[in-house]
């Protein structure tokens, strides 16, 4: 039996189960966000930023251990610019001598370093950043709706935006469940997930549109099922190679980008699922048909064809 004769896997046969799973995950994520909330990082809550320069590149794990032993609880330690430069960000404090205390604590641990600068960011700035971040996500989804609606059809726009919201809500729910720190790097990962998932969804949507115009038999579910079958290999290959890179970032990139990598890993997995099931499910639910795919005739097309007909005397030759 040739590949063309093989019956494709019935993806749409599982669409009711997939719908139940998606609804459960989204409702659970929203409940977690309402009850537990997000463990917001210093980017959103405000705090003190201390920049230090070491004589020799320090082990960041040792720096964190020294600060923990000294009684500091909520802080972030990372390199910036150079291995000798260390940025320490701590939860909000109006102690004017906090930077000097951090320098003294780390110096007492046996390291040779000097204080470069310190800066305090109030909670009001963090609150504004949180509001702007949420607005940025909403604008991104609105732009996607307009773009896909113009490129394909309005039903495709809805079937593209709702899966993106589905992906973002589930990621936020998982971060709320495990209370992983949500900071600007995770926000950047969410925006990247929107772009990744949208790309996957558009590939499937483009094939669905093409098959609606090309296939003369079969209902909407059969055509969508065939379209998913034709693109599933590309989807799996793309997701697999992306996950290889993301796992490398997670295991080798260090603590500073761990949450960024985790958010992207979850996003790629959920985004791949949603581009296959959530988006296609919505197209079936919205009742997409061949008529939605018909290309409207251009004005004056008939007149142009008449004008392009060769003269009668030429046809006699």
C-alpha positions as CSV (number, residue, x, y, z in Angstrom):
1,X,0.0,0.0,0.0
2,X,1.5,3.3,-1.0
3,X,1.7,6.3,1.4
4,X,-1.0,8.1,-0.6
5,X,-3.4,5.2,-0.1
6,X,-2.9,5.0,3.7
7,X,-5.8,6.3,5.8
8,X,-4.7,9.3,7.9
9,X,-4.9,9.1,11.7
10,X,-8.3,10.4,12.8
11,X,-7.2,13.5,14.7
12,X,-10.6,14.9,14.7
13,X,-12.0,11.7,16.2
14,X,-10.4,12.7,19.4
15,X,-11.5,16.3,19.3
16,X,-14.2,16.0,22.0
17,X,-11.6,14.5,24.4
18,X,-9.1,17.2,23.5
19,X,-11.8,19.8,24.1
20,X,-12.5,18.4,27.6
21,X,-8.7,18.4,28.4
22,X,-8.2,22.0,27.2
23,X,-11.2,23.3,29.1
24,X,-10.1,21.5,32.3
25,X,-6.5,22.9,32.0
26,X,-7.7,26.4,31.3
27,X,-10.2,26.4,34.2
28,X,-7.6,24.9,36.5
29,X,-5.0,27.5,35.5
30,X,-7.5,30.4,36.0
31,X,-8.4,29.0,39.5
32,X,-4.8,28.7,40.4
33,X,-4.1,32.3,39.3
34,X,-7.1,33.5,41.4
35,X,-6.2,31.5,44.5
36,X,-2.3,31.4,44.5
37,X,-1.4,34.1,42.1
38,X,2.0,34.5,40.5
39,X,5.3,34.6,42.4
40,X,6.3,37.9,40.9
41,X,10.0,38.7,40.6
42,X,11.8,41.8,41.5
43,X,11.2,43.3,38.1
44,X,7.5,43.7,39.1
45,X,7.6,44.1,42.9
46,X,10.5,46.5,43.1
47,X,13.7,46.2,45.0
48,X,17.4,47.2,45.2
49,X,19.9,46.5,42.5
50,X,23.6,46.3,43.5
51,X,26.4,46.0,40.9
52,X,29.7,44.6,42.1
53,X,33.0,44.0,40.4
54,X,35.2,41.0,41.5
55,X,38.9,40.7,41.1
56,X,38.4,37.1,39.9
57,X,35.3,35.6,38.3
58,X,33.2,34.3,41.2
59,X,31.1,31.1,41.4
60,X,27.6,32.4,41.4
61,X,26.4,29.5,43.5
62,X,28.9,30.5,46.2
63,X,27.7,34.1,46.1
64,X,24.1,32.9,46.6
65,X,25.1,30.6,49.5
66,X,26.9,33.5,51.2
67,X,23.9,35.8,51.0
68,X,21.6,33.0,52.2
69,X,23.8,32.3,55.2
70,X,23.7,36.1,56.0
71,X,19.9,36.0,56.2
72,X,18.9,37.4,52.8
73,X,15.9,35.5,51.5
74,X,14.5,36.9,48.2
75,X,17.3,37.9,45.8
76,X,18.7,37.2,42.3
77,X,22.4,36.9,41.5
78,X,23.6,36.9,37.9
79,X,26.5,38.1,35.7
80,X,26.2,41.1,33.4
81,X,28.6,42.2,30.7
82,X,31.5,40.2,32.1
83,X,32.3,37.2,34.3
84,X,33.8,39.6,36.9
85,X,30.7,41.8,37.1
86,X,27.9,40.5,39.3
87,X,24.4,42.0,39.7
88,X,22.6,41.3,42.9
89,X,18.9,42.2,43.1
90,X,17.1,42.1,46.4
91,X,13.5,42.5,47.5
92,X,12.4,46.1,48.1
93,X,14.2,47.8,51.0
94,X,14.6,51.5,51.8
95,X,17.8,50.8,53.8
96,X,20.2,53.4,52.3
97,X,23.2,51.3,53.5
98,X,22.0,48.0,51.9
99,X,24.5,48.1,49.1
100,X,27.4,48.6,51.6
101,X,26.0,45.8,53.7
102,X,26.0,43.4,50.7
103,X,29.5,44.4,49.8
104,X,30.7,43.8,53.4
105,X,28.9,40.4,53.6
106,X,30.5,39.1,50.4
107,X,33.9,40.6,51.2
108,X,33.7,38.8,54.6
109,X,33.3,35.6,52.7
110,X,36.8,35.9,51.3
111,X,36.1,37.5,48.0
112,X,37.9,40.6,46.7
113,X,35.4,43.0,45.2
114,X,34.2,46.6,45.0
115,X,30.9,48.3,44.8
116,X,30.2,49.9,41.4
117,X,26.7,51.3,41.9
118,X,23.3,50.6,43.6
119,X,19.8,51.6,42.6
120,X,16.4,51.4,44.3
121,X,13.3,50.7,42.3
122,X,10.0,51.3,44.1
123,X,7.0,49.1,44.0
124,X,5.0,51.7,42.0
125,X,7.4,51.3,39.1
126,X,7.0,47.5,39.3
127,X,3.2,47.9,39.3
128,X,3.3,50.1,36.2
129,X,5.6,47.5,34.5
130,X,3.1,44.7,35.4
131,X,0.2,46.7,33.9
132,X,2.2,47.5,30.7
133,X,3.2,43.8,30.4
134,X,-0.5,42.7,30.5
135,X,-1.4,45.4,28.0
136,X,1.4,44.2,25.7
137,X,0.1,40.6,25.7
138,X,-3.4,41.8,24.9
139,X,-2.1,44.0,22.0
140,X,-0.1,41.1,20.6
141,X,-3.2,38.9,20.6
142,X,-5.3,41.7,19.0
143,X,-2.8,42.2,16.2
144,X,-2.7,38.4,15.6
145,X,-6.5,38.4,15.2
146,X,-6.4,41.2,12.7
147,X,-3.5,39.8,10.7
148,X,-4.9,36.2,10.5
149,X,-8.4,37.5,9.8
150,X,-7.1,39.6,6.9
151,X,-4.9,36.8,5.5
152,X,-7.4,34.0,5.8
153,X,-10.9,34.6,7.0
154,X,-12.4,35.9,10.3
155,X,-13.2,32.4,11.5
156,X,-9.5,31.5,11.1
157,X,-8.6,34.6,13.1
158,X,-10.7,33.5,16.1
159,X,-9.4,29.9,15.7
160,X,-5.8,31.4,15.9
161,X,-6.1,33.8,18.8
162,X,-8.0,31.6,21.2
163,X,-5.3,28.9,21.1
164,X,-2.7,31.5,21.8
165,X,-4.7,32.7,24.9
166,X,-5.1,29.0,25.8
167,X,-1.3,28.5,25.7
168,X,-0.5,31.6,27.7
169,X,-3.1,30.9,30.4
170,X,-1.8,27.3,30.9
171,X,1.8,28.5,31.2
172,X,0.8,31.1,33.8
173,X,-1.2,28.4,35.6
174,X,1.8,26.1,35.8
175,X,4.0,28.9,37.1
176,X,1.3,29.7,39.7
177,X,1.1,26.0,40.7
178,X,4.8,25.6,41.4
179,X,5.3,29.2,42.4
180,X,8.2,29.7,40.0
181,X,9.4,33.2,39.8
182,X,7.7,35.3,37.1
183,X,9.9,38.0,35.9
184,X,10.7,39.9,32.6
185,X,12.5,36.9,31.1
186,X,9.4,34.8,31.5
187,X,7.3,37.6,30.0
188,X,9.7,37.5,27.0
189,X,9.2,33.8,26.8
190,X,5.4,34.2,26.7
191,X,5.7,36.6,23.8
192,X,8.0,34.1,22.0
193,X,5.5,31.3,22.6
194,X,2.8,33.5,21.0
195,X,5.0,33.8,17.9
196,X,6.0,30.2,17.8
197,X,2.4,28.8,18.3
198,X,1.1,31.3,15.7
199,X,3.6,30.1,13.2
200,X,2.5,26.5,13.7
201,X,-1.2,27.4,13.5
202,X,-0.8,29.4,10.3
203,X,1.0,26.4,8.6
204,X,-1.9,24.2,9.4
205,X,-4.5,26.9,8.5
206,X,-2.8,27.5,5.1
207,X,-3.0,23.7,4.3
208,X,-6.6,23.6,5.4
209,X,-7.5,26.5,3.1
210,X,-5.6,24.9,0.3
211,X,-7.4,21.6,0.7
212,X,-10.8,23.2,1.0
213,X,-10.2,24.5,-2.5
214,X,-8.6,21.4,-3.9
215,X,-10.5,18.5,-2.4
216,X,-13.9,17.9,-4.1
217,X,-15.1,15.3,-1.6
218,X,-15.3,15.1,2.2
219,X,-16.9,17.2,4.9
220,X,-15.1,19.8,7.0
221,X,-13.8,17.4,9.6
222,X,-12.3,15.1,6.9
223,X,-10.6,17.9,5.1
224,X,-9.2,19.4,8.3
225,X,-8.1,15.9,9.4
226,X,-6.3,15.4,6.1
227,X,-4.6,18.8,6.4
228,X,-3.3,18.0,9.9
229,X,-2.1,14.6,8.6
230,X,-0.1,16.4,5.9
231,X,1.6,18.9,8.2
232,X,2.1,16.7,11.3
233,X,5.6,15.6,10.2
234,X,6.8,19.2,9.8
235,X,5.2,20.1,13.2
236,X,6.9,17.3,15.1
237,X,10.3,18.0,13.4
238,X,10.1,21.7,14.2
239,X,9.0,21.1,17.8
240,X,11.6,18.4,18.4
241,X,14.6,20.5,17.2
242,X,13.3,23.5,19.2
243,X,13.0,21.4,22.4
244,X,16.6,20.1,22.0
245,X,17.9,23.7,22.1
246,X,15.6,24.7,25.0
247,X,16.7,21.7,27.1
248,X,20.3,22.7,26.4
249,X,19.5,26.2,27.7
250,X,17.8,24.8,30.7
251,X,20.6,22.4,31.8
252,X,23.6,24.5,30.7
253,X,22.4,28.1,30.7
254,X,22.5,28.6,34.4
255,X,20.0,29.7,37.0
256,X,19.5,33.2,35.5
257,X,17.6,31.8,32.5
258,X,16.1,28.6,33.9
259,X,12.6,30.0,34.2
260,X,12.9,31.5,30.7
261,X,13.8,28.1,29.3
262,X,11.0,26.3,31.4
263,X,8.4,28.7,30.1
264,X,9.5,28.1,26.5
265,X,9.6,24.3,26.9
266,X,6.0,24.3,28.3
267,X,5.0,26.7,25.5
268,X,6.4,24.6,22.7
269,X,4.7,21.5,24.0
270,X,1.3,23.2,24.6
271,X,1.6,25.3,21.5
272,X,2.1,22.2,19.3
273,X,-0.9,20.5,20.9
274,X,-3.1,23.6,20.5
275,X,-2.1,24.1,16.8
276,X,-3.3,20.6,16.1
277,X,-6.4,20.3,18.3
278,X,-7.5,23.6,19.7
279,X,-7.3,25.6,16.5
280,X,-8.8,22.8,14.3
281,X,-11.5,22.1,16.9
282,X,-12.5,25.8,16.8
283,X,-12.7,25.7,13.0
284,X,-15.1,22.7,13.2
285,X,-17.1,24.4,16.0
286,X,-17.3,27.7,14.0
287,X,-18.6,25.7,11.0
288,X,-16.0,26.6,8.4
289,X,-17.0,25.5,4.9
290,X,-15.9,25.6,1.3
291,X,-17.9,28.7,0.8
292,X,-15.7,30.5,3.3
293,X,-12.7,29.7,1.2
294,X,-14.1,31.0,-2.1
295,X,-12.1,33.7,-3.7
296,X,-14.4,36.6,-4.6
297,X,-14.2,37.6,-8.3
298,X,-12.4,40.8,-9.0
299,X,-14.4,43.7,-10.3
300,X,-14.1,44.1,-14.0
301,X,-12.6,40.6,-14.4
302,X,-15.3,39.6,-17.0
303,X,-14.8,42.8,-18.9
304,X,-11.1,42.3,-19.0
305,X,-11.5,38.8,-20.3
306,X,-13.7,40.1,-23.1
307,X,-11.2,42.8,-24.0
308,X,-8.4,40.2,-24.1
309,X,-10.3,38.0,-26.7
310,X,-8.5,38.1,-30.1
311,X,-10.3,39.7,-33.0
312,X,-12.6,37.5,-35.1
313,X,-10.5,37.7,-38.2
314,X,-7.5,36.3,-36.3
315,X,-9.6,33.2,-35.2
316,X,-10.3,32.4,-38.9
317,X,-6.6,32.1,-39.7
